Amino acid sequence: MKKHIPNALTSFNLLFGCLSIIASLVNNDLELAAYFIGAAAILDFFDGFVARALHVGSEMGKQLDSLADCVSFGVAPAFIFYKITNIPIDFNQINVLAYIPFLIPIFSAIRLAKFNIDTRQTDSFIGLPTPANSLFIAAIPFVISANIFGLGSIFQSQWFLIIFPFVSAYLLVAEIPLFALKFKSFAWQPNQLRYIFLLCCLISLFAFGYLGINISIVLYILFSIYNNLQPKK
């Protein structure tokens, strides 16, 4: 029975991804869609955690997790971004700008496929994980609606809406090592980078609200680059 628990959590992750898509396209409620992605991200963390805790990891679970992630952290955030661009797809008149957001699910799928066959990514990541990328996108509707620090207009600017999907696509598949938030112990020395990063995330969320999510993802990349530049022991 216990071997089915992680797969059940993964299935609910997929369900929330589907609900996020409905919230974006049918209800036009991007904040609700973002909440569903947040719920999917929590389940994505716990399905792996539970699988390791119960010692019931399996190849099926690994594949199911990637398939769910492709929907919840690839397709769902792409539709949020598509709705933010406010450029409808008209099949009678091709507008390239309307299709740019769909670089996000395409490269998310490539990133997940690479992860499944890349033996280097057991204790760290190569390229930005899809949940991190999707959480950055999911926070944007809140930043826009609250116009936090006047940044709402920037996130809605044409330049950002055109450039971001390309930057996102690159980061997803870039050969950039990024540390994982996996604690083998709670000792300070081997985890000091993780502890400092998590503290910075908490400060960012407390100080900047939803914008703190975007800041945290940027910090994650910067912390990882800094870590890569340190001499290896």
N, C-alpha and C positions, 0 to 999 in steps of 0.2 A: 504493500500500500504506500509506504513512504517514498518509494521510487517515483511515484506519480505526482508528488507534491510540487517539485520544481517545474515540471512541465505544465501543471495547472496554473502556476503563477505566470509562466511564460504565455500561456493562452489568454490570461486576463490582460497581460501586457498588449497582446495583439488586439483584443477587444477594445481596449481604451484607444489604441491607434485608430481603429475603424470609427469609433465614436468621435474622435477628434476631426476626422475627415468630414463626417456628417455635420458637425457643429460649424465647420468652416463653410462648406458648400451649401448646405440646406438652410441652416439657421443664421448664417452670416455672423456668428458669434465667435470672434477670434480669441477672446479671452477664455471662454469656455473650452475652446479647442486647445488652448495652451494648458489649461488645467488638466485636461485628459492626457496630454503629453507628459506633464509632470507626474501624474499617477502611473503612467507606463514606465517612466524612468525609475520610480521607486520599486516597482515590481521587477524591473530588469536587474536592479541591484540585488534584490532579495532572492531571485530565482537561482542565481549563481552562488550566493552565500549559503542558501539552504542546501543546494546540491553538494557543496563542499562539506558542510556540517554533517549531513546525513550520509556522506560517502556514496552518493547515488548518481554521480556524473555519468553521462552516457553520450555516445555519438549522436543519437537521435535528439537528445536535449540540446546539444550544441547546434545542430542544424535548425531545429525548431526555434531556438533563440535568435539566430540570424534572420530567419524568415520573418519572425515577429518584429525584430528591430528594423527591418527594411521598410515595413509599413509604418510603425510607430515613430521612427526616428529618421525616415527618409521621405516617404510619401506624405505623411500627415503634416510635418513642418513645411514641406514644399507648397502645400495648399494654403497654409497660413500666409506664407510669403507671396504666393500668387494673388491672394485676395488683397494684400497690402499694396501690391503694385497697381491694382485697380485697372489693369489692362486686360479686358476680356478676350478670350480666344474666339476668333471668328474664322471658321473653316472656309468661308467664301473669300476672305481677304487676309492673306498671311501677314502677320506682324511679328517679326522675330522677337521683339521685346517681351511679348506675352509668353514665350516658351522658355525664356532664360531661367525662371525659377525651377524648372524641371531638371536642371543640372544637378540639383540637390539630391533627388532620389536616385538618379543614375549613378552618381559618384558615391552615394551611400551604399548602394548595392555592390559596387566595385570594391569599396573599402571592406565591407563585411565578407565578401568572397575571399579577398586577400587575407583577412584575419584568420579565416578557417583553415587556410593551407600554409600560413606563415609560422614556422616553428620558433621564430624569434620573439613572438608576442605572448609568451607565457607569463612573464612577470612585469611586462611593460607593454606599451603600444607603439606602433609605427604609424604615424598619421593620427589625426584628431578622431577620437571615438565618436560614433554617430550620436549617442545620447548627449554628449557635450555640445555638438553642433546644433542639435535640435532644441536644446534648452536655451541656447543663445537666441534662436529664432523665436521660440515660444515667449520669451520675455519682451520682444519688440512691441506687440500690441499694447502691453501695459505701459511701456515707456511712452508710446505715442499718445495714448488716451490721457495719461497724467501729465504729459509734456514735461517730464522730469528734467530740471535744469535747462529747459528749452530745447531738449534734444529730439523732441518729437518730429520737428520739421526735417532734421538731418536724416532720421530713419525713414522718412517719406520722400527724401529728395531723389531725383532721377538718377543721379550719379551713384548714390548708395545702392539703389534698387537694381542697377545694372551691374555694378562691380561686385557686390557681395556674393552672389551665386558663384562667380568665378573664383573668388578667394576661398569660399567654402569648399568648392569642388577640389581646389588645389590642396587645401589643408587636410582633407579627408584621405587623400592618397599620397601625400608628401612623405618622403623618407626622413621624417623627423621623429626621433625617439621621444616619447612622452611617458612620464612616470605614471604608474597605476596606483590607485588608492587601496592597495591590498596590504594589510598589516599582518606580517608573520609573527610579530610580537608587538607589545606596546612600549617597548624601550625607546628612550629619546634618540640615542645616537643613530640607529639605522633608519629612523623615521622622522628625523628633524625637518626635512624638506616638506614632508606631508603635513606635519603638525603646523608649521609656519604657514603653509598654503591654506590649510583649513581655517586657521585663525584670521588670515587676511580675507577669506571668503565671508566669515561671520561678520567681520568689521564692515565689509563692503555692503552686505545685505542690510545690516543695521543702519548704516549711514545713508545708503542710496536706494533702499527698497528694491524694486524689481530690476532697476538698472544695475544693482549689485550682481545679478546673475550674469549679465553681459561682461561686467568687469571681471568676475571670477573666471570666466572662460578665457578671457584675454590673459589674465594672470597665470592660468594653468599652462598656457603655451609659453609665456615668458619664463616662468619658473623652470619648465622643462628644458628650454634652450639654455638657461643658466646652468642647470644641472649637467647638461651635455658638455659644457665648456670646462667643467671642473676636471682636474686630473683624476684618473681612475686609480683606485687603490689596489 
